[in-house]
Amino acid sequence: MNEVDRSIINHMQEGFPVCERPFAILAEQLNLEEKELMQRVQALLDDGTLSRFGPLYNIEMLGGVYCLVAMQIPEHDLEKVIETVNSYPEVAHNYERTHELNVWFVLAAETESQLEGLLTDIEKQTGYPTFAMPKLDEYFVRLKFDA
């Protein structure tokens, strides 16, 4: 990753403008052209440097609930289970990990009872138990690069 890309990532973590052309605003702040900035962000997504680009919503402030969920899935069922879990629109941030609990995702719902129902349904559809880990404390960690 070069100095410009590190600067882009650092700068975007400080806030993203909510306006008609946010990339134009950021590009000006970074002394880039809007089109170049958008191409660079897309390239960072395409090469896997960034896994995601988009807003993070505080679902609790919107009246909903969420939790981190883990599953222990044997290798032979991994693809099938991941596909099933990803089919739920309430699932976000689904990752495979090298750990005994090898599938991790965030599950969001409008109510606690809906969340419990989704967990039960995922277990029924996959044939494997879920391990729900509700948030106890929240931490915000930024990843900053030397530009």
N, C-alpha and C positions, 0 to 999 in steps of 0.2 A: 504494500500500500504506500502510495507516495504522499508527500507533504500536503498537497491539495486535498486529497481524499480524507486524510486524517483531520484536516481543518474543517471539512464539510461535516464529518461525523461529530466532531466536538461542538461545532456551532449549532447543529440541528438539535442537540440535546438541551440547549439553553432555551428553547421555545420555538415553536413553528407558527408563523403568522396565520391567522384565520382571516382570509380575505380572498378576493377573486383570483389573484395571481401570487400565491405565496412564494413560489420559486423565484419570481422576479424580485421580490423583496430580499430574499436570502441571497440571491445571486449578486445583487448590488452590494450587500454587506460583505460578501466574500470576494468582491472584485472579479466576478465571473459573469459570463453571459447566461441568461436564463436557460437557453437550450443546452449549453454545456453542463450546467448544474444538473439538469434533469437526466442527461445522458450518463453523467458520472454516478448518480444515485442508482439508476437502472443497472449500470455495469456492476456496482457493488452488490446489488441483489442477484444479478445473473451469475456472478462468480462465487456466491456464497459468503462473501465477506459480511454482508448484512443478511440476516435470515428473514427479516420482516421490516416493512416500513409502513407505519400507520399510527393512528391514535391509540392511546391506552385509556379506557374508560374506567372510572371508579364506580363499579356497578352498585356498591353499597350506597353511595350518595344518590344513585338513581332509584333506590328502593329495592334492589335485588340482592342476591346472595351468590357466592361462588366458593369453590374450594379446589385445592390441588388434589388430584387423584392419581394413585399409582396402581399398577397391575403387574402380576408376575405371569408372563406368557412364555410357554415353550417355543423354541425357534420354529418348529414346524407349523405353529398356528399364528405366528407373529403378523404376517402380512394380512391375513384374514381378519384378525382382531383389530389391527390398526385401521383397516378399511371400514370396519363396522363402527368403531369409535368415532372416526372422522366423519361418518355420515350424519352425526347429530349436529345440528346447527348451534347447539349450546356449548360445543367443545371448541376450545382454543388452545394454542400452544402445545400441540401434541408432539412429544419427543420420545425417541427410543434412547435408552440409556444402557451403558454397560454396568449393570448392577443386578442383583437378585430381583429387585422390582425394576423391570426393564422398559415399561411403558408408563409415561407420565403425561398428564394433560390437565388443563384447567377447565372446570365445568361451571357454567353460569346459569342461573335460573331466576325467575321472578320471586319465588318464595322458597322457604326451607323445605316444605312438603314437595314441591315440584323437583327440587334438587334430589331429595331422597328417592322420588319416583324415577328420575333419570338414572340414578345409580343402580337401582333395582333392575331397570330395563336393560341397561348395558350389561349387567351380570347375566341376565336371562338370554340376551342376544349372543353374547360371546361364550358363555359357559364358564367364565372365570370370575372370581371375586374381585371387587374393587376395594381399595384402601383410601378412604376419604381423609384428607388432612386439612381441616379448616384453618384459616389464618388466625394466628394468635397475636402477632405483632407485624407491623409493616415497616419495611426498610426500602429506601430508595438509593440505589447504587448507580452511579454514572461511570461509564467507561470513557476515559479521556486519554488521548494520545498526544505525545510530544509532537508538535507540528514542525 
